[in-house]
Amino acid sequence: MKDVISALKNTLGKKGMSDADIEKLAEYMMSFFGFEGEVIDNRLTSEDRDVFYMLEEEGFLTTTQEEVHLKKGKLWRIHYWILKKDQIIRLEHQGSSELKGADEMSAVYDQMGDDVWKDHHDKDVK
């Protein structure tokens, strides 16, 4: 759950979704999957499916289908939603690696002495 929340913050959070809404979405999404990696599409309402399509666009889910031949000769297609666990882990770590990179770049300024900042400030004032 923690990984899902972090991944959602690194994607939808950057698009303006609030932390509270992200946590609700993570709980909602995981209520379908639980400890499983896939959900049968028949379980979803049209509203659920809309949310799943949005999560698919963000890289959290994908779909697959299975074809089963019934005794009466009919073909039955079963559609599944699959949780992209590897992608969620990547998205979760994406934010921390971006922050790490920013911290490394800003470390250059931490190494500069006060005299450098004073000289730079004095030039701007003149």
Z-matrix of the N, CA and C atoms (Angstrom, degrees):
N
C 1 1.453
C 2 1.527 1 109.72
N 3 1.312 2 115.82 1 -41.23
C 4 1.461 3 120.42 2 179.92
C 5 1.528 4 110.84 3 -61.08
N 6 1.349 5 116.37 4 -41.23
C 7 1.464 6 120.55 5 179.24
C 8 1.525 7 110.94 6 -64.71
N 9 1.317 8 116.68 7 -41.13
C 10 1.469 9 121.36 8 -179.83
C 11 1.528 10 109.70 9 -63.73
N 12 1.314 11 117.20 10 -45.27
C 13 1.470 12 120.90 11 179.78
C 14 1.528 13 110.38 12 -61.28
N 15 1.335 14 116.89 13 -45.39
C 16 1.474 15 119.83 14 179.30
C 17 1.520 16 111.41 15 -62.58
N 18 1.327 17 116.69 16 -42.04
C 19 1.468 18 120.25 17 179.63
C 20 1.526 19 110.80 18 -65.01
N 21 1.328 20 116.94 19 -40.78
C 22 1.469 21 120.23 20 177.95
C 23 1.529 22 110.78 21 -64.83
N 24 1.335 23 116.94 22 -38.47
C 25 1.469 24 119.93 23 177.98
C 26 1.526 25 110.67 24 -63.93
N 27 1.345 26 116.29 25 -36.26
C 28 1.462 27 120.31 26 -178.49
C 29 1.523 28 112.88 27 -77.08
N 30 1.328 29 117.37 28 -11.65
C 31 1.460 30 120.10 29 178.08
C 32 1.527 31 109.95 30 -114.17
N 33 1.299 32 116.91 31 -71.95
C 34 1.464 33 120.95 32 -176.60
C 35 1.528 34 112.36 33 -71.69
N 36 1.319 35 116.85 34 -30.39
C 37 1.467 36 120.27 35 177.20
C 38 1.514 37 111.41 36 -62.47
N 39 1.329 38 115.94 37 -36.27
C 40 1.471 39 120.32 38 178.36
C 41 1.517 40 111.54 39 -72.46
N 42 1.332 41 116.78 40 -15.00
C 43 1.460 42 121.25 41 177.24
C 44 1.517 43 111.43 42 -97.30
N 45 1.338 44 116.99 43 6.60
C 46 1.452 45 120.40 44 173.61
C 47 1.515 46 116.29 45 106.99
N 48 1.326 47 119.39 46 0.21
C 49 1.465 48 119.99 47 179.71
C 50 1.531 49 108.96 48 -73.43
N 51 1.321 50 116.35 49 135.75
C 52 1.459 51 121.18 50 -177.46
C 53 1.527 52 111.16 51 -72.54
N 54 1.324 53 116.33 52 157.42
C 55 1.462 54 121.25 53 178.51
C 56 1.527 55 111.58 54 -59.76
N 57 1.321 56 116.92 55 -39.08
C 58 1.467 57 120.26 56 179.57
C 59 1.526 58 110.81 57 -63.66
N 60 1.329 59 116.95 58 -42.48
C 61 1.467 60 120.70 59 178.73
C 62 1.529 61 111.26 60 -68.29
N 63 1.317 62 116.26 61 -35.38
C 64 1.463 63 120.51 62 177.69
C 65 1.521 64 110.36 63 -63.74
N 66 1.329 65 116.91 64 -43.65
C 67 1.466 66 120.19 65 179.32
C 68 1.526 67 111.02 66 -64.78
N 69 1.329 68 116.98 67 -39.38
C 70 1.468 69 120.18 68 177.19
C 71 1.524 70 110.80 69 -64.41
N 72 1.342 71 116.70 70 -41.88
C 73 1.455 72 120.95 71 179.60
C 74 1.527 73 110.75 72 -64.51
N 75 1.323 74 117.30 73 -41.11
C 76 1.467 75 121.05 74 178.76
C 77 1.528 76 110.51 75 -62.30
N 78 1.335 77 116.80 76 -44.45
C 79 1.462 78 120.45 77 178.07
C 80 1.521 79 110.73 78 -63.92
N 81 1.311 80 116.94 79 -42.18
C 82 1.464 81 122.54 80 179.06
C 83 1.528 82 110.18 81 -60.58
N 84 1.331 83 116.11 82 -50.53
C 85 1.453 84 121.15 83 -178.42
C 86 1.529 85 110.83 84 -61.13
N 87 1.318 86 116.86 85 -47.00
C 88 1.456 87 119.93 86 -176.29
C 89 1.530 88 112.06 87 -73.19
N 90 1.330 89 118.06 88 -18.24
C 91 1.463 90 119.56 89 176.38
C 92 1.525 91 110.86 90 -65.54
N 93 1.321 92 117.39 91 -24.82
C 94 1.458 93 121.32 92 176.56
C 95 1.526 94 111.12 93 -81.76
N 96 1.321 95 116.59 94 -40.29
C 97 1.458 96 120.64 95 -173.20
C 98 1.524 97 113.13 96 -87.92
N 99 1.323 98 117.40 97 -39.87
C 100 1.466 99 119.22 98 -176.78
C 101 1.512 100 109.82 99 57.20
N 102 1.329 101 116.31 100 -122.87
C 103 1.464 102 120.66 101 179.38
C 104 1.527 103 111.91 102 -99.15
N 105 1.312 104 116.62 103 8.22
C 106 1.457 105 121.76 104 179.81
C 107 1.525 106 110.03 105 -96.05
N 108 1.319 107 115.15 106 161.89
C 109 1.456 108 119.91 107 179.50
C 110 1.511 109 113.39 108 -100.62
N 111 1.344 110 116.44 109 -5.12
C 112 1.460 111 118.55 110 -178.87
C 113 1.524 112 110.57 111 -145.78
N 114 1.333 113 114.35 112 157.96
C 115 1.463 114 123.01 113 179.91
C 116 1.517 115 107.31 114 -133.57
N 117 1.314 116 116.69 115 137.05
C 118 1.458 117 120.74 116 176.63
C 119 1.528 118 108.37 117 -76.54
N 120 1.314 119 115.19 118 135.42
C 121 1.463 120 121.78 119 -174.93
C 122 1.535 121 112.54 120 -61.60
N 123 1.316 122 117.67 121 -29.14
C 124 1.471 123 120.98 122 -178.41
C 125 1.525 124 112.71 123 -60.04
N 126 1.311 125 117.66 124 -22.89
C 127 1.470 126 121.31 125 -179.47
C 128 1.531 127 112.74 126 -73.79
N 129 1.311 128 116.97 127 -16.58
C 130 1.463 129 121.13 128 -171.65
C 131 1.523 130 112.07 129 -90.91
N 132 1.328 131 114.23 130 144.19
C 133 1.464 132 119.99 131 169.36
C 134 1.530 133 106.92 132 -83.85
N 135 1.308 134 117.53 133 172.77
C 136 1.472 135 119.41 134 178.92
C 137 1.529 136 110.60 135 -65.11
N 138 1.345 137 117.26 136 -33.68
C 139 1.473 138 120.38 137 177.50
C 140 1.529 139 110.32 138 -67.43
N 141 1.348 140 116.26 139 -42.32
C 142 1.468 141 120.28 140 176.67
C 143 1.527 142 110.06 141 -59.68
N 144 1.310 143 115.43 142 -44.44
C 145 1.460 144 121.18 143 -178.41
C 146 1.525 145 110.34 144 -61.50
N 147 1.324 146 118.58 145 -39.19
C 148 1.469 147 121.67 146 177.58
C 149 1.532 148 110.65 147 -59.79
N 150 1.329 149 115.91 148 -43.69
C 151 1.471 150 120.17 149 178.23
C 152 1.530 151 109.59 150 -64.06
N 153 1.318 152 116.87 151 -42.63
C 154 1.461 153 120.53 152 -179.86
C 155 1.526 154 111.28 153 -63.50
N 156 1.331 155 117.68 154 -38.19
C 157 1.469 156 119.93 155 176.51
C 158 1.534 157 110.57 156 -62.98
N 159 1.322 158 116.89 157 -40.04
C 160 1.461 159 120.13 158 177.63
C 161 1.529 160 109.68 159 -64.04
N 162 1.339 161 117.45 160 -42.81
C 163 1.462 162 120.95 161 178.75
C 164 1.530 163 111.34 162 -66.09
N 165 1.325 164 116.24 163 -31.06
C 166 1.462 165 120.28 164 175.88
C 167 1.533 166 109.88 165 -66.37
N 168 1.325 167 117.14 166 -42.61
C 169 1.470 168 121.18 167 178.37
C 170 1.520 169 111.59 168 -61.59
N 171 1.332 170 116.80 169 -32.61
C 172 1.463 171 121.19 170 179.94
C 173 1.530 172 112.58 171 -83.44
N 174 1.334 173 117.36 172 -5.19
C 175 1.463 174 120.66 173 175.52
C 176 1.516 175 115.05 174 95.12
N 177 1.324 176 118.38 175 9.30
C 178 1.463 177 121.06 176 -177.77
C 179 1.523 178 113.01 177 -86.84
N 180 1.325 179 117.09 178 -28.35
C 181 1.456 180 122.23 179 -175.69
C 182 1.515 181 110.47 180 -131.79
N 183 1.322 182 115.08 181 159.87
C 184 1.455 183 122.20 182 170.59
C 185 1.527 184 107.23 183 -142.65
N 186 1.313 185 116.47 184 171.53
C 187 1.464 186 119.60 185 -178.91
C 188 1.520 187 110.49 186 -123.38
N 189 1.303 188 113.99 187 159.57
C 190 1.456 189 121.91 188 172.38
C 191 1.513 190 107.28 189 -150.79
N 192 1.301 191 115.99 190 167.13
C 193 1.460 192 118.76 191 177.72
C 194 1.526 193 109.92 192 -140.25
N 195 1.304 194 114.30 193 156.60
C 196 1.456 195 122.13 194 179.29
C 197 1.525 196 107.07 195 -129.59
N 198 1.302 197 117.00 196 139.88
C 199 1.458 198 120.65 197 178.24
C 200 1.525 199 108.92 198 -108.93
N 201 1.336 200 116.17 199 130.02
C 202 1.455 201 122.29 200 -178.80
C 203 1.527 202 107.53 201 -124.21
N 204 1.310 203 115.86 202 131.63
C 205 1.464 204 120.84 203 176.58
C 206 1.524 205 108.48 204 -89.54
N 207 1.326 206 116.03 205 123.83
C 208 1.458 207 121.58 206 178.69
C 209 1.528 208 109.91 207 -85.77
N 210 1.328 209 115.75 208 162.68
C 211 1.472 210 121.01 209 -177.75
C 212 1.525 211 112.17 210 -58.16
N 213 1.311 212 117.63 211 -33.13
C 214 1.462 213 121.37 212 -178.29
C 215 1.529 214 112.43 213 -78.73
N 216 1.315 215 116.94 214 6.45
C 217 1.453 216 120.95 215 178.02
C 218 1.518 217 114.34 216 88.79
N 219 1.298 218 116.32 217 -0.76
C 220 1.469 219 119.30 218 -179.98
C 221 1.527 220 110.35 219 -82.35
N 222 1.319 221 113.73 220 153.49
C 223 1.459 222 121.39 221 176.50
C 224 1.521 223 108.60 222 -100.66
N 225 1.313 224 116.20 223 128.17
C 226 1.461 225 121.00 224 -179.96
C 227 1.519 226 107.94 225 -116.26
N 228 1.318 227 115.83 226 123.64
C 229 1.474 228 121.07 227 179.11
C 230 1.524 229 108.79 228 -99.42
N 231 1.307 230 115.24 229 129.15
C 232 1.461 231 121.72 230 177.54
C 233 1.524 232 107.13 231 -110.98
N 234 1.309 233 116.56 232 122.52
C 235 1.463 234 122.02 233 -180.00
C 236 1.528 235 109.04 234 -101.38
N 237 1.326 236 115.72 235 138.03
C 238 1.459 237 122.30 236 -179.42
C 239 1.529 238 109.96 237 -125.15
N 240 1.324 239 115.31 238 147.76
C 241 1.455 240 122.78 239 169.31
C 242 1.514 241 106.28 240 -104.07
N 243 1.330 242 116.67 241 130.98
C 244 1.459 243 121.46 242 -176.55
C 245 1.526 244 109.26 243 -116.29
N 246 1.319 245 115.13 244 130.56
C 247 1.455 246 122.55 245 177.84
C 248 1.533 247 108.36 246 -76.13
N 249 1.322 248 117.10 247 123.42
C 250 1.466 249 121.86 248 -178.56
C 251 1.528 250 108.81 249 -89.32
N 252 1.330 251 114.95 250 80.84
C 253 1.465 252 121.39 251 -174.14
C 254 1.527 253 112.42 252 -60.56
N 255 1.330 254 117.34 253 -43.21
C 256 1.467 255 120.48 254 179.54
C 257 1.523 256 111.52 255 -60.99
N 258 1.321 257 116.11 256 -41.68
C 259 1.463 258 120.78 257 179.66
C 260 1.532 259 110.67 258 -66.55
N 261 1.322 260 116.43 259 -39.06
C 262 1.467 261 120.09 260 178.59
C 263 1.526 262 109.94 261 -61.99
N 264 1.320 263 116.67 262 -42.92
C 265 1.476 264 120.48 263 178.23
C 266 1.525 265 109.76 264 -63.26
N 267 1.347 266 117.50 265 -42.41
C 268 1.471 267 120.47 266 177.63
C 269 1.524 268 111.16 267 -61.27
N 270 1.327 269 115.99 268 -45.69
C 271 1.464 270 119.73 269 -179.59
C 272 1.515 271 111.62 270 -66.46
N 273 1.319 272 116.45 271 -34.00
C 274 1.462 273 120.09 272 178.57
C 275 1.523 274 110.15 273 -64.81
N 276 1.323 275 116.77 274 -43.22
C 277 1.469 276 121.01 275 -178.47
C 278 1.526 277 112.65 276 -79.98
N 279 1.321 278 117.39 277 -16.53
C 280 1.467 279 121.47 278 -179.72
C 281 1.520 280 110.59 279 -58.28
N 282 1.292 281 117.29 280 -45.11
C 283 1.464 282 120.85 281 -179.18
C 284 1.509 283 112.25 282 -65.04
N 285 1.340 284 117.13 283 -41.58
C 286 1.461 285 119.56 284 -178.42
C 287 1.520 286 111.00 285 -70.11
N 288 1.351 287 118.21 286 -34.76
C 289 1.462 288 119.57 287 178.26
C 290 1.523 289 110.68 288 -71.66
N 291 1.346 290 117.54 289 -34.13
C 292 1.465 291 119.92 290 176.59
C 293 1.520 292 110.29 291 -65.28
N 294 1.333 293 116.24 292 -41.50
C 295 1.465 294 119.93 293 178.23
C 296 1.511 295 110.61 294 -65.26
N 297 1.334 296 116.93 295 -40.38
C 298 1.459 297 121.27 296 179.47
C 299 1.519 298 109.67 297 -61.38
N 300 1.341 299 117.21 298 -44.23
C 301 1.464 300 121.26 299 178.49
C 302 1.515 301 111.57 300 -61.94
N 303 1.325 302 117.10 301 -40.90
C 304 1.464 303 120.93 302 178.06
C 305 1.522 304 110.34 303 -66.09
N 306 1.329 305 117.38 304 -39.36
C 307 1.465 306 121.11 305 178.23
C 308 1.523 307 111.05 306 -63.71
N 309 1.342 308 116.12 307 -40.03
C 310 1.456 309 119.84 308 179.09
C 311 1.522 310 111.05 309 -64.71
N 312 1.331 311 117.36 310 -39.89
C 313 1.463 312 120.16 311 179.49
C 314 1.523 313 110.84 312 -68.64
N 315 1.316 314 116.94 313 -40.28
C 316 1.465 315 118.98 314 -178.36
C 317 1.524 316 111.76 315 -73.96
N 318 1.330 317 118.15 316 -16.45
C 319 1.461 318 121.36 317 178.97
C 320 1.529 319 110.78 318 -62.87
N 321 1.322 320 117.94 319 -26.60
C 322 1.467 321 122.16 320 177.55
C 323 1.525 322 109.61 321 -58.28
N 324 1.324 323 116.62 322 -42.91
C 325 1.463 324 120.63 323 -178.50
C 326 1.519 325 111.52 324 -69.62
N 327 1.323 326 116.76 325 -31.84
C 328 1.460 327 120.41 326 178.26
C 329 1.527 328 111.22 327 -65.55
N 330 1.335 329 116.79 328 -27.44
C 331 1.460 330 121.03 329 -177.76
C 332 1.531 331 112.27 330 -81.66
N 333 1.314 332 117.57 331 -15.02
C 334 1.468 333 120.98 332 -179.84
C 335 1.520 334 109.59 333 -75.44
N 336 1.312 335 114.32 334 139.81
C 337 1.455 336 119.77 335 179.52
C 338 1.525 337 112.12 336 -76.72
N 339 1.329 338 116.39 337 165.53
C 340 1.461 339 122.04 338 179.58
C 341 1.525 340 111.78 339 -62.09
N 342 1.341 341 116.37 340 -31.33
C 343 1.465 342 119.53 341 -179.15
C 344 1.538 343 111.76 342 -63.74
N 345 1.326 344 117.32 343 -35.40
C 346 1.467 345 120.67 344 178.30
C 347 1.522 346 109.77 345 -64.70
N 348 1.326 347 116.29 346 -44.16
C 349 1.463 348 120.44 347 -179.72
C 350 1.527 349 110.20 348 -66.30
N 351 1.341 350 116.87 349 -38.93
C 352 1.461 351 120.79 350 -179.40
C 353 1.528 352 109.79 351 -65.48
N 354 1.347 353 117.03 352 -44.24
C 355 1.470 354 121.28 353 179.27
C 356 1.535 355 110.08 354 -61.73
N 357 1.314 356 116.97 355 -42.99
C 358 1.466 357 121.46 356 -179.88
C 359 1.523 358 110.72 357 -64.69
N 360 1.319 359 116.38 358 -41.99
C 361 1.456 360 120.87 359 179.11
C 362 1.520 361 110.97 360 -65.73
N 363 1.341 362 116.89 361 -41.94
C 364 1.468 363 120.75 362 -179.85
C 365 1.531 364 110.89 363 -62.38
N 366 1.344 365 118.05 364 -37.67
C 367 1.471 366 121.24 365 179.27
C 368 1.525 367 110.30 366 -66.74
N 369 1.356 368 116.86 367 -36.93
C 370 1.470 369 120.01 368 -179.39
C 371 1.512 370 111.14 369 -69.01
N 372 1.333 371 117.51 370 -33.33
C 373 1.453 372 121.87 371 -176.79
C 374 1.522 373 110.42 372 -72.20
N 375 1.320 374 117.95 373 -35.02
C 376 1.478 375 123.10 374 -176.50
C 377 1.458 376 110.91 375 -69.64
